[in-house]
Amino acid sequence: RSILQADGASVETRGRFYRTIIQQTLLSGSATWVLSARALSRLERFHARCARGIVHRPIQHRADGTWITPPTKEVLEACHMQPLSVYIQRRRHTLFKHYAESECDLYRQCLTVTGPTPCSLAWWKLNMEKKKE
């Protein structure tokens, strides 16, 4: 971040750098993760904190003891980013599409799973009809 700021990179360029380098590393393998709501919330907060750093709008502590938190949606839009769950869903869709098109046995086996899985969630049961490309 310091190098990009020193070079005078725009907010859009810094956001693109984050998505290309940091986010790709952070989400490596996320297409197969089973995320609890708590874990996803933590990842979303990290993502929002990074976005606030990119646009120079940190959470501020006032002298009266209150906190000022810039709206996450506004901060993400400023650096041309979306919530992290969107990027994870895209990765899952890509993996889903790969297995669906290849007609592999693993995919067919996953579709036959009924009842709770070891983690009580089968991500491949997501409604992918809405994601047609």
Salt bridges, closest charged atoms under 4 A:
GLU12 OE2 - ARG16 NH2 2.95
GLU12 OE1 - HIS80 NE2 3.83
GLU74 OE2 - ARG57 NH1 2.48
ASP105 OD1 - ARG108 NH1 2.76
GLU129 OE1 - LYS132 NZ 3.50
GLU133 OE2 - HIS93 NE2 3.79
